[in-house]
């Protein structure tokens, strides 16, 4: 026995279900209550980006120091120096961005 199902029989929906699913009365309930619904997610991604910037700066300068150490055969000197320099510079970059965000937030609040 071969089953044959037509597209029209699969797509046909009883009229009562069609009326419920396309009802206008459901639309106001489904609308978001707050205009800033996704704002928290954007704030979270901003801070994740700052964390990746911090970690990336440290790793970048550590790898540059490691390359200099291998080139000059002075193994721990530039690796440690590069890591410390990367840490300080990454901290300064993140700190400045946070200060800039705080300044913007205060300006918007004052308006």
N, CA and C of each residue as an Amber inpcrd file, in Angstrom:
protein
   333
   0.8450000  -1.1740000   0.0000000   0.0000000   0.0000000   0.0000000
   0.8940000   1.2420000   0.0000000   0.6640000   2.1330000  -0.8960000
   1.4280000   3.3550000  -1.0140000   0.5770000   4.5080000  -0.4960000
   1.1920000   5.2700000   0.3920000   0.4860000   6.4250000   0.9550000
   0.7450000   7.6350000   0.0880000  -0.2610000   8.2760000  -0.2990000
  -0.0880000   9.5040000  -1.0650000  -0.8360000  10.6240000  -0.3440000
  -0.0870000  11.6520000  -0.0390000  -0.6660000  12.7950000   0.6610000
  -0.4920000  14.0080000  -0.2360000  -1.5550000  14.6760000  -0.4800000
  -1.4450000  15.8690000  -1.3120000  -1.0340000  17.0570000  -0.4500000
  -0.4240000  18.0330000  -1.0660000  -0.0010000  19.2400000  -0.3770000
  -1.2100000  19.9790000   0.1780000  -2.2800000  19.9510000  -0.5340000
  -3.4660000  20.6810000  -0.1020000  -4.0940000  20.0570000   1.1490000
  -4.0140000  18.7460000   1.2710000  -4.5960000  18.1260000   2.4620000
  -3.7270000  18.3770000   3.6900000  -2.4200000  18.5220000   3.5170000
  -1.5340000  18.8020000   4.6370000  -1.6830000  20.2520000   5.0880000
  -1.8200000  21.1630000   4.1470000  -1.8920000  22.5730000   4.4760000
  -3.2680000  23.0480000   4.8890000  -4.2460000  22.2060000   4.7180000
  -5.5850000  22.6640000   5.0880000  -5.7220000  22.6470000   6.6050000
  -6.1720000  23.7550000   7.1420000  -6.3400000  23.9350000   8.5770000
  -7.8150000  24.1370000   8.8350000  -8.3330000  23.5370000   9.8800000
  -9.7490000  23.7650000  10.1830000 -10.0230000  25.2470000  10.3810000
 -11.1780000  25.7310000   9.9840000 -11.4840000  27.1620000  10.0510000
 -11.3730000  27.7330000  11.4580000 -11.6870000  26.9680000  12.4680000
 -11.6240000  27.5080000  13.8320000 -10.1880000  27.8120000  14.2260000
  -9.2530000  26.9530000  13.9030000  -7.8510000  27.2130000  14.2320000
  -7.3040000  28.3800000  13.4180000  -7.6880000  28.4820000  12.1770000
  -7.2240000  29.5840000  11.3470000  -7.7070000  30.9160000  11.9140000
  -8.9380000  30.9590000  12.3660000  -9.4790000  32.1920000  12.9270000
  -8.7590000  32.5770000  14.2220000  -8.4100000  31.6160000  15.0380000
  -7.7160000  31.9120000  16.2880000  -6.2910000  32.3920000  16.0180000
  -5.5970000  31.7220000  15.1220000  -4.1960000  32.0690000  14.8880000
  -4.0290000  33.4300000  14.2120000  -5.0420000  33.8900000  13.5100000
  -4.9390000  35.1660000  12.8230000  -5.7980000  36.2400000  13.4770000
  -6.1610000  36.0210000  14.7280000  -7.0430000  36.9630000  15.4100000
  -6.2960000  38.2470000  15.7420000  -6.9700000  39.3780000  15.5650000
  -6.3840000  40.6720000  15.8910000  -6.3420000  40.9190000  17.3900000
  -7.1430000  40.2070000  18.1400000  -7.1970000  40.4470000  19.5880000
  -5.9250000  39.9810000  20.2920000  -5.1450000  39.1230000  19.6750000
  -3.9130000  38.6470000  20.3040000  -2.7390000  39.6020000  20.1040000
  -2.8050000  40.4350000  19.1140000  -1.6750000  41.3040000  18.7970000
  -1.2910000  42.2530000  19.9320000  -2.2210000  42.9480000  20.6080000
  -1.8030000  43.8480000  21.6790000  -1.1420000  43.1130000  22.8450000
  -1.5410000  41.9000000  23.1190000  -0.9320000  41.1530000  24.2140000
   0.4890000  40.7180000  23.8830000   0.7590000  40.5090000  22.6370000
   2.0660000  40.0180000  22.2280000   3.0700000  41.1390000  22.0190000
   2.6470000  42.3630000  21.9850000   3.5520000  43.4910000  21.7790000
   4.4220000  43.6860000  23.0210000   5.6930000  44.0370000  22.8490000
   6.5490000  44.2600000  24.0110000   6.0590000  45.4470000  24.8310000
   6.2060000  45.3430000  26.1470000   5.7420000  46.3890000  27.0330000
   6.7240000  47.5470000  27.1070000   7.9750000  47.2510000  26.9400000
   9.0120000  48.2630000  27.0910000   9.7140000  48.4680000  25.7560000
  10.0500000  49.7040000  25.4530000  10.7440000  49.9890000  24.1990000
  12.2040000  49.5460000  24.2510000  12.7820000  49.4570000  25.4310000
  14.1880000  49.0950000  25.5980000  14.3420000  47.6240000  25.9560000
  13.6050000  46.7610000  25.2630000  13.6110000  45.3480000  25.6000000
  14.9970000  44.7330000  25.4220000  15.6720000  44.9830000  24.3320000
  16.9620000  44.3750000  24.0560000  18.1490000  45.1780000  24.5550000
  17.9220000  46.2190000  25.2910000  19.0160000  47.0960000  25.7220000
  19.9830000  46.3860000  26.6640000  19.4560000  45.5430000  27.5520000
  20.3190000  44.8500000  28.4970000  21.3010000  43.9260000  27.7740000
  20.8320000  43.3010000  26.7130000  21.7190000  42.4250000  25.9500000
  22.8280000  43.2310000  25.2970000  22.5170000  44.4070000  24.7960000
  23.5380000  45.2600000  24.1960000  24.5680000  45.6980000  25.2140000
  24.1190000  46.0100000  26.4200000  25.0460000  46.3820000  27.4940000
  25.9530000  45.2060000  27.8230000  25.4010000  44.0220000  27.8740000
  26.2040000  42.8350000  28.1790000  27.2670000  42.5830000  27.1290000
  26.8960000  42.7190000  25.8670000  27.8650000  42.5130000  24.7960000
  28.9720000  43.5640000  24.8300000  28.6400000  44.7520000  25.2610000
  29.6510000  45.7980000  25.3600000  30.7190000  45.4030000  26.3810000
  30.2830000  44.8470000  27.5070000  31.2410000  44.4560000  28.5350000
  32.0110000  43.1930000  28.1500000  31.3830000  42.2980000  27.4060000
  32.1090000  41.1410000  26.8890000  33.1880000  41.6110000  25.9230000
  32.8700000  42.6000000  25.1140000  33.8450000  43.1600000  24.1820000
  35.0230000  43.7760000  24.9270000  34.7600000  44.4540000  26.0230000
  35.8520000  45.0300000  26.8160000  36.7300000  43.9330000  27.4130000
  36.1340000  42.8610000  27.8610000  36.9130000  41.7400000  28.3990000
  37.7840000  41.0950000  27.3420000  37.2340000  40.9370000  26.1420000
  38.0270000  40.3720000  25.0510000  39.1390000  41.3160000  24.6210000
  38.8900000  42.6110000  24.6730000  39.9290000  43.5930000  24.3700000
  41.0680000  43.4850000  25.3750000  40.7180000  43.3610000  26.6410000
  41.7140000  43.2400000  27.6990000  42.5570000  41.9760000  27.5060000
  41.8970000  40.8500000  27.3100000  42.6110000  39.5880000  27.1340000
  43.4200000  39.5820000  25.8390000  42.8590000  40.1300000  24.7790000
  43.5610000  40.1550000  23.4950000  44.8270000  40.9910000  23.5340000
  44.7860000  42.1190000  24.2340000  45.9750000  42.9570000  24.3600000
  47.0910000  42.2540000  25.1040000  46.7290000  41.5540000  26.1650000
  47.7330000  40.8140000  26.9370000  48.3510000  39.7200000  26.0780000
  47.5050000  38.9610000  25.3960000  48.0070000  37.8620000  24.5630000
  48.8600000  38.3880000  23.4210000  48.4480000  39.4710000  22.7970000
  49.2050000  40.0390000  21.6820000  50.6210000  40.4260000  22.1100000
  50.7350000  41.1680000  23.2090000  52.0600000  41.6020000  23.6460000
  52.8860000  40.4380000  24.1850000  52.2440000  39.4420000  24.7660000
  52.9760000  38.2650000  25.2220000  53.5620000  37.5090000  24.0330000
  52.7780000  37.3540000  22.9710000  53.2660000  36.6500000  21.7680000
  54.3750000  37.4540000  21.0920000  54.2430000  38.7810000  21.0530000
  55.3180000  39.6040000  20.5000000  56.5960000  39.4550000  21.3170000
  56.4690000  39.4360000  22.6430000  57.6290000  39.2210000  23.5060000
  58.2350000  37.8480000  23.3150000  57.4010000  36.8420000  23.1490000
  57.8890000  35.4890000  22.9090000  58.6470000  35.4210000  21.5880000
  58.1290000  36.1100000  20.5700000  58.8340000  36.1420000  19.2770000
  60.1830000  36.8240000  19.3920000  60.2400000  37.9270000  20.1270000
  61.5370000  38.5960000  20.3460000  62.4910000  37.7120000  21.1300000
  61.9900000  37.0010000  22.1230000  62.8350000  36.0970000  22.9000000
  63.4140000  34.9980000  22.0300000  62.6190000  34.4180000  21.1710000
  63.1270000  33.3620000  20.2830000  64.1110000  33.9190000  19.2610000
  63.8520000  35.1300000  18.8040000  64.7370000  35.7440000  17.8240000
  66.0950000  36.0850000  18.4410000  66.0800000  36.6280000  19.6530000
  67.3080000  37.0720000  20.3120000  67.8570000  36.0480000  21.3000000
  67.1750000  34.9340000  21.4730000  67.5830000  33.8630000  22.3750000
  67.7110000  34.3460000  23.8280000  66.7560000  35.1280000  24.2720000
  66.6910000  35.6230000  25.6500000  65.3390000  35.2040000  26.2420000
  65.1540000  33.9170000  26.4330000  63.8350000  33.3470000  26.6060000
  62.8700000  34.0560000  27.5680000  63.0800000  34.2410000  28.8270000
  61.9570000  34.7710000  29.6120000  61.8560000  36.2950000  29.6380000
  62.8790000  36.9980000  29.1890000  62.9350000  38.4480000  29.3710000
  61.7980000  39.1800000  28.6650000  61.6980000  39.0660000  27.3650000
  60.7000000  39.8260000  26.6190000  59.2880000  39.2390000  26.7400000
  59.2000000  37.9540000  27.0410000  57.8790000  37.3710000  27.2580000
  57.2320000  37.9800000  28.5020000  57.9970000  38.0600000  29.5700000
  57.4780000  38.6560000  30.8040000  57.2400000  40.1460000  30.6110000
  58.1880000  40.8280000  29.9750000  58.0350000  42.2620000  29.7380000
  56.8230000  42.5440000  28.8490000  56.6700000  41.7790000  27.8000000
  55.5310000  41.9480000  26.8990000  54.2080000  41.6970000  27.5930000
  54.1780000  40.6930000  28.4630000  52.9560000  40.3990000  29.2070000
  52.6010000  41.5490000  30.1440000  53.6050000  42.0770000  30.8380000
  53.3450000  43.2010000  31.7560000  52.9300000  44.4610000  30.9930000
  53.6050000  44.7500000  29.8940000  53.2520000  45.9260000  29.0870000
  51.8430000  45.7570000  28.5070000  51.5360000  44.5670000  28.0220000
  50.1920000  44.3020000  27.4930000  49.1230000  44.4400000  28.5450000
  49.4240000  44.0070000  29.7620000  48.4600000  44.1370000  30.8490000
  48.1840000  45.5960000  31.1690000  49.2400000  46.3830000  31.2920000
  49.0780000  47.8030000  31.6260000  48.3380000  48.5470000  30.5100000
  48.7550000  48.3330000  29.2690000  48.1200000  49.0380000  28.1560000
  46.6660000  48.6040000  27.9690000  46.3890000  47.3150000  28.1270000
  45.0090000  46.8350000  27.9920000  44.1360000  47.4020000  29.0990000
  44.6800000  47.4690000  30.3130000  43.9240000  48.0620000  31.4080000
  43.5980000  49.5220000  31.1130000  44.5660000  50.2590000  30.5950000
  44.3310000  51.6740000  30.2910000  43.2710000  51.8540000  29.2050000
  43.3100000  51.0080000  28.1960000  42.3130000  51.0930000  27.1200000
  40.9150000  50.8210000  27.6720000  40.7800000  49.7580000  28.4580000
  39.4760000  49.4160000  29.0290000  39.0150000  50.5090000  29.9910000
  39.9070000  51.0240000  30.8030000  39.5610000  52.0750000  31.7660000
  39.0710000  53.3290000  31.0460000  39.7670000  53.7160000  29.9900000
  39.3510000  54.9120000  29.2400000  37.9910000  54.7200000  28.5820000
  37.7410000  53.5330000  28.0410000  36.4330000  53.2770000  27.4260000
  35.3200000  53.3180000  28.4670000  35.5790000  52.7620000  29.6400000
  34.5640000  52.7960000  30.7000000  34.3210000  54.2250000  31.1800000
  35.3730000  55.0180000  31.2740000  35.2050000  56.4110000  31.6730000
  34.4180000  57.1910000  30.6280000  34.6720000  56.9220000  29.3620000
  33.9340000  57.5800000  28.2800000  32.4550000  57.1910000  28.3210000
  32.1720000  55.9080000  28.5560000  30.7780000  55.4710000  28.6720000
  30.0880000  56.1310000  29.8580000  30.7930000  56.2450000  30.9640000
  30.2140000  56.8830000  32.1470000  29.9300000  58.3620000  31.8800000
  30.8430000  59.0330000  31.1710000  30.6400000  60.4470000  30.8280000
  29.4160000  60.6080000  29.9300000  29.2730000  59.7320000  28.9430000
  28.1020000  59.7820000  28.0600000  26.8150000  59.5360000  28.8270000
  26.8430000  58.5890000  29.7450000  25.6540000  58.2760000  30.5380000
  25.2420000  59.4620000  31.3970000  26.2290000  60.1660000  31.9610000
  25.9120000  61.3440000  32.7760000  25.3430000  62.4580000  31.9270000
  25.8750000  62.6490000  30.7070000  25.3500000  63.6810000  29.8150000
  23.9110000  63.3850000  29.4120000  23.6120000  62.1290000  29.1370000
  22.2490000  61.7600000  28.7540000  21.2980000  61.9050000  29.9330000
  21.7650000  61.6110000  31.1150000  20.9310000  61.7430000  32.3000000
  20.6370000  63.1910000  32.6160000  21.5930000  64.0840000  32.3320000
  21.4210000  65.4960000  32.6170000  20.4570000  66.1990000  31.6740000
  20.1680000  65.6090000  30.5480000  19.2780000  66.2420000  29.5620000
  17.8660000  66.2040000  29.9790000
